[in-house]
Amino acid sequence: MGVRGLECAGAAFVRPPGDNAVIRACSRARDAWSLGVALVMLAVLAGAATAGVYLNSATFSDADGFANGGRVLLSAQWQHTYADSWLQAGPFEQLICLFGRVAGVTAAGEPVALNMVGAAALLVVARRVLGRDWKSLLYVGVGATFLGIISDLYAIGHPSELFIALTWIIAARAARRDAVLLAGVLLGLSAGLETWGLLGAPILFLIPTFRRTVLAGLLALAVAAAIYVPFAVGGDFHMFDLHWSIAAGLPARFFGQSSPYTWHMRLAEAVIVVAFGSALALALRRRTSAVVWIVPAATSILRLFLDPVRYPYYWDTALTLILIGTAPWFMAPQASAQRLRARLVARAAAAA
């Protein structure tokens, strides 16, 4: 907190009753911050809508296919939602795509609506993480727009890439403050977007004690199971019948291109990714508060290198986390440098 922030925080206690100049200044600053945040949000939402108007090709989009799955999910035939193994989207992702279609009203409005839903979610979470700093919020919103994270929501049709990143960073912050229940439930819910949401398990190692980490992990598995078990028990569930054709990454080196990649191989991939992320979380959790975004971002990036297919939109998860995490550094470099120096001085004093 800067000097002005300290004055604002203590003005009512340290100033004489008749001297309210600082209080008035603080009130004006809060009003300016609120106005700045509102204007940034409107600008980012407008950018998302514009992307939906001009970058709305459905050539590579799965949004309509997932929306169709959402219609089945909400129908009396819900148990047949996963009759086709092609459908790898979780129930929540299907419902997000269906909401975009319904809210958009027309085919032309669907990309606009879906992009704006994603942009709104990004802004809400960024506002929660970054506070009332409109400049950091602008950095995140503009970055997500120009990196294509927002336009990918419809053009690719996998909103899970964004929404899982947002869920992970909230869960990581909860884990770091030892909110076991919230962290475990959020991680489990991320699997309802796509099953790979559970690869965020390393964030649970930000919980101070191993016993509570295990408890949160079991809770996450129970939530994920509660999402998918009804489909497996009550209907023709074929999600795990899908085989991918290896096209890139380390699997291509070991097994050769065009070789089949099964769900058993995905489980082995998951073990490696989670083990790496967990080791990183244990190494960094007492060193820096940035661990809440570094660990899930690094976990997501390792997943890219181990995946049998590699599409550009796979980077959206890591890029979202990096944007939110680095916003304070780029928007307030002097304050960030001062905090870093203070930590280094404190660490040196402790070691002396």
VEXMIKE-64430 format. One line per 8 residues: their letters; for each residue x, y, z of C-alpha. Coordinates in steps of 0.1 Angstrom, whole numbers, padded with zeros to 4 digits. Layout:
% residues N
A	X Y Z ~ ...;
% end
This chain:
% residues 352
MGVRGLEC	0000 0000 0000 ~ 0014 0034 -0010 ~ 0016 0066 0012 ~ -0018 0078 0000 ~ -0033 0044 0007 ~ -0019 0045 0042 ~ -0033 0080 0048 ~ -0067 0068 0035;
AGAAFVRP	-0066 0038 0058 ~ -0058 0058 0089 ~ -0073 0092 0081 ~ -0103 0088 0104 ~ -0081 0079 0133 ~ -0051 0101 0131 ~ -0066 0134 0118 ~ -0083 0159 0140;
PGDNAVIR	-0121 0159 0136 ~ -0120 0192 0119 ~ -0094 0183 0093 ~ -0110 0161 0067 ~ -0089 0170 0037 ~ -0073 0136 0034 ~ -0107 0119 0038 ~ -0121 0140 0010;
ACSRARDA	-0091 0132 -0012 ~ -0095 0095 -0004 ~ -0131 0096 -0013 ~ -0123 0112 -0047 ~ -0096 0086 -0053 ~ -0121 0058 -0046 ~ -0146 0074 -0069 ~ -0119 0076 -0096;
WSLGVALV	-0109 0040 -0091 ~ -0145 0028 -0093 ~ -0151 0049 -0125 ~ -0118 0036 -0140 ~ -0128 0000 -0133 ~ -0163 0005 -0148 ~ -0149 0021 -0179 ~ -0123 -0007 -0183;
MLAVLAGA	-0150 -0034 -0180 ~ -0172 -0017 -0206 ~ -0142 -0013 -0229 ~ -0132 -0050 -0226 ~ -0168 -0062 -0231 ~ -0171 -0040 -0261 ~ -0139 -0055 -0275 ~ -0152 -0090 -0268;
ATAGVYLN	-0184 -0082 -0287 ~ -0164 -0067 -0316 ~ -0143 -0099 -0318 ~ -0175 -0118 -0320 ~ -0187 -0097 -0349 ~ -0155 -0100 -0370 ~ -0138 -0131 -0358 ~ -0167 -0155 -0359;
SATFSDAD	-0157 -0183 -0382 ~ -0172 -0216 -0372 ~ -0147 -0236 -0393 ~ -0128 -0249 -0363 ~ -0154 -0243 -0337 ~ -0168 -0269 -0314 ~ -0192 -0245 -0298 ~ -0223 -0256 -0316;
GFANGGRV	-0215 -0293 -0311 ~ -0211 -0286 -0274 ~ -0243 -0266 -0273 ~ -0261 -0295 -0289 ~ -0248 -0317 -0261 ~ -0261 -0291 -0236 ~ -0296 -0295 -0251 ~ -0295 -0332 -0247;
LLSAQWQH	-0281 -0327 -0211 ~ -0312 -0306 -0202 ~ -0337 -0329 -0219 ~ -0354 -0361 -0207 ~ -0327 -0380 -0226 ~ -0299 -0366 -0205 ~ -0284 -0401 -0199 ~ -0274 -0402 -0236;
TYADSWLQ	-0253 -0370 -0234 ~ -0221 -0390 -0238 ~ -0233 -0416 -0263 ~ -0208 -0403 -0288 ~ -0171 -0405 -0277 ~ -0164 -0373 -0297 ~ -0179 -0353 -0269 ~ -0151 -0346 -0244;
AGPFEQLI	-0167 -0314 -0230 ~ -0179 -0315 -0194 ~ -0215 -0307 -0185 ~ -0205 -0271 -0175 ~ -0188 -0264 -0208 ~ -0217 -0277 -0227 ~ -0241 -0254 -0207 ~ -0218 -0224 -0213;
CLFGRVAG	-0219 -0230 -0250 ~ -0257 -0235 -0249 ~ -0261 -0203 -0230 ~ -0241 -0185 -0256 ~ -0264 -0198 -0283 ~ -0296 -0189 -0265 ~ -0283 -0155 -0253 ~ -0271 -0147 -0288;
VTAAGEPV	-0306 -0154 -0302 ~ -0293 -0156 -0338 ~ -0263 -0173 -0354 ~ -0246 -0140 -0358 ~ -0253 -0131 -0321 ~ -0239 -0164 -0307 ~ -0202 -0155 -0311 ~ -0208 -0121 -0295;
ALNMVGAA	-0227 -0136 -0266 ~ -0202 -0164 -0259 ~ -0172 -0140 -0261 ~ -0189 -0116 -0237 ~ -0197 -0143 -0212 ~ -0160 -0153 -0211 ~ -0149 -0117 -0209 ~ -0173 -0110 -0181;
ALLVVARR	-0160 -0140 -0162 ~ -0124 -0129 -0167 ~ -0131 -0094 -0155 ~ -0149 -0106 -0124 ~ -0121 -0129 -0114 ~ -0094 -0104 -0123 ~ -0112 -0078 -0102 ~ -0113 -0102 -0073;
VLGRDWKS	-0076 -0110 -0075 ~ -0062 -0076 -0085 ~ -0086 -0054 -0065 ~ -0096 -0019 -0077 ~ -0065 -0012 -0098 ~ -0081 -0003 -0131 ~ -0047 -0003 -0149 ~ -0041 -0039 -0140;
LLYVGVGA	-0076 -0048 -0151 ~ -0070 -0031 -0184 ~ -0038 -0050 -0188 ~ -0056 -0083 -0184 ~ -0086 -0074 -0205 ~ -0066 -0059 -0234 ~ -0040 -0088 -0232 ~ -0067 -0114 -0233;
TFLGIISD	-0084 -0097 -0263 ~ -0052 -0092 -0284 ~ -0038 -0127 -0276 ~ -0070 -0142 -0289 ~ -0081 -0157 -0256 ~ -0115 -0140 -0259 ~ -0121 -0147 -0296 ~ -0112 -0184 -0291;
LYAIGHPS	-0143 -0187 -0270 ~ -0164 -0191 -0301 ~ -0139 -0195 -0329 ~ -0125 -0226 -0312 ~ -0155 -0233 -0289 ~ -0136 -0245 -0259 ~ -0145 -0220 -0231 ~ -0130 -0245 -0206;
ELFIALTW	-0095 -0232 -0215 ~ -0104 -0198 -0199 ~ -0128 -0210 -0173 ~ -0105 -0237 -0159 ~ -0077 -0211 -0155 ~ -0100 -0188 -0136 ~ -0112 -0216 -0114 ~ -0077 -0227 -0107;
IIAARAAR	-0064 -0193 -0096 ~ -0094 -0189 -0072 ~ -0088 -0224 -0058 ~ -0051 -0218 -0055 ~ -0057 -0186 -0035 ~ -0081 -0205 -0013 ~ -0056 -0233 -0008 ~ -0029 -0208 0002;
RDAVLLAG	-0051 -0194 0030 ~ -0059 -0230 0041 ~ -0095 -0229 0029 ~ -0096 -0267 0024 ~ -0133 -0270 0016 ~ -0134 -0242 -0010 ~ -0101 -0253 -0027 ~ -0112 -0289 -0030;
VLLGLSAG	-0147 -0281 -0043 ~ -0134 -0256 -0068 ~ -0109 -0281 -0082 ~ -0135 -0308 -0085 ~ -0159 -0284 -0102 ~ -0132 -0275 -0128 ~ -0134 -0311 -0140 ~ -0170 -0304 -0148;
LETWGLLG	-0157 -0281 -0176 ~ -0133 -0307 -0189 ~ -0118 -0337 -0171 ~ -0083 -0323 -0174 ~ -0093 -0297 -0148 ~ -0081 -0322 -0122 ~ -0046 -0316 -0135 ~ -0047 -0285 -0113;
APILFLIP	-0043 -0308 -0083 ~ -0008 -0294 -0075 ~ -0024 -0262 -0062 ~ -0037 -0282 -0033 ~ -0001 -0285 -0021 ~ -0003 -0248 -0012 ~ -0023 -0259 0018 ~ 0000 -0258 0047;
TFRRTVLA	-0003 -0294 0059 ~ -0002 -0327 0040 ~ -0031 -0342 0058 ~ -0054 -0313 0048 ~ -0040 -0314 0012 ~ -0051 -0351 0010 ~ -0085 -0342 0024 ~ -0089 -0315 -0002;
GLLALAVA	-0078 -0339 -0029 ~ -0103 -0365 -0019 ~ -0130 -0338 -0018 ~ -0121 -0328 -0054 ~ -0123 -0363 -0066 ~ -0157 -0368 -0049 ~ -0170 -0336 -0066 ~ -0157 -0347 -0100;
AAIYVPFA	-0172 -0382 -0095 ~ -0206 -0367 -0086 ~ -0206 -0348 -0119 ~ -0198 -0378 -0142 ~ -0210 -0409 -0123 ~ -0247 -0403 -0131 ~ -0240 -0404 -0168 ~ -0218 -0436 -0164;
VGGDFHMF	-0244 -0453 -0143 ~ -0276 -0441 -0159 ~ -0268 -0441 -0196 ~ -0245 -0450 -0225 ~ -0213 -0433 -0214 ~ -0186 -0435 -0241 ~ -0163 -0405 -0232 ~ -0134 -0428 -0224;
DLHWSIAA	-0137 -0448 -0257 ~ -0120 -0420 -0277 ~ -0085 -0426 -0291 ~ -0065 -0397 -0304 ~ -0040 -0398 -0333 ~ -0006 -0386 -0321 ~ 0004 -0355 -0341 ~ 0030 -0337 -0320;
GLPARFFG	0048 -0333 -0287 ~ 0069 -0358 -0268 ~ 0044 -0387 -0276 ~ 0053 -0383 -0313 ~ 0090 -0388 -0304 ~ 0083 -0419 -0283 ~ 0055 -0436 -0301 ~ 0056 -0421 -0336;
QSSPYTWH	0032 -0398 -0354 ~ -0003 -0412 -0362 ~ 0000 -0438 -0334 ~ -0031 -0442 -0312 ~ -0031 -0424 -0279 ~ -0055 -0439 -0254 ~ -0071 -0428 -0222 ~ -0047 -0451 -0203;
MRLAEAVI	-0018 -0431 -0218 ~ -0036 -0399 -0208 ~ -0036 -0412 -0172 ~ 0002 -0417 -0174 ~ 0005 -0382 -0188 ~ -0016 -0369 -0159 ~ 0006 -0386 -0133 ~ 0037 -0369 -0148;
VVAFGSAL	0020 -0335 -0150 ~ 0006 -0336 -0115 ~ 0039 -0349 -0100 ~ 0058 -0320 -0116 ~ 0033 -0294 -0105 ~ 0032 -0308 -0070 ~ 0070 -0306 -0067 ~ 0070 -0270 -0079;
ALALRRRT	0042 -0261 -0055 ~ 0062 -0276 -0025 ~ 0093 -0258 -0036 ~ 0077 -0223 -0040 ~ 0048 -0222 -0015 ~ 0068 -0205 0012 ~ 0089 -0184 -0011 ~ 0065 -0162 -0031;
SAVVWIVP	0028 -0153 -0032 ~ 0031 -0156 -0070 ~ 0029 -0194 -0065 ~ -0009 -0191 -0069 ~ -0005 -0185 -0106 ~ 0030 -0198 -0114 ~ 0022 -0234 -0103 ~ -0010 -0238 -0124;
AATSILRL	0005 -0220 -0154 ~ 0036 -0242 -0153 ~ 0014 -0273 -0149 ~ -0007 -0263 -0179 ~ 0025 -0256 -0201 ~ 0039 -0291 -0193 ~ 0006 -0306 -0203 ~ 0011 -0289 -0237;
FLDPVRYP	0044 -0307 -0243 ~ 0031 -0341 -0232 ~ -0002 -0339 -0252 ~ -0005 -0360 -0284 ~ -0020 -0330 -0302 ~ -0011 -0294 -0299 ~ -0034 -0266 -0309 ~ -0026 -0229 -0304;
YYWDTALT	-0057 -0224 -0282 ~ -0042 -0249 -0257 ~ -0020 -0219 -0246 ~ -0051 -0199 -0234 ~ -0051 -0215 -0200 ~ -0015 -0206 -0192 ~ -0017 -0172 -0209 ~ -0048 -0163 -0188;
LILIGTAP	-0029 -0172 -0156 ~ 0002 -0153 -0167 ~ -0018 -0122 -0175 ~ -0035 -0121 -0141 ~ -0003 -0129 -0123 ~ 0020 -0104 -0140 ~ -0005 -0075 -0141 ~ 0008 -0059 -0108;
WFMAPQAS	0044 -0062 -0120 ~ 0039 -0044 -0153 ~ 0014 -0019 -0141 ~ 0032 -0010 -0108 ~ 0068 -0019 -0114 ~ 0082 0004 -0087 ~ 0059 -0010 -0060 ~ 0067 -0045 -0071;
AQRLRARL	0105 -0038 -0069 ~ 0101 -0023 -0035 ~ 0082 -0054 -0022 ~ 0109 -0077 -0038 ~ 0137 -0057 -0021 ~ 0119 -0058 0013 ~ 0116 -0096 0010 ~ 0152 -0100 0000;
VARAAAAA	0163 -0078 0029 ~ 0141 -0097 0054 ~ 0155 -0130 0041 ~ 0191 -0118 0043 ~ 0184 -0106 0079 ~ 0169 -0139 0088 ~ 0199 -0158 0074 ~ 0224 -0136 0092;
% end
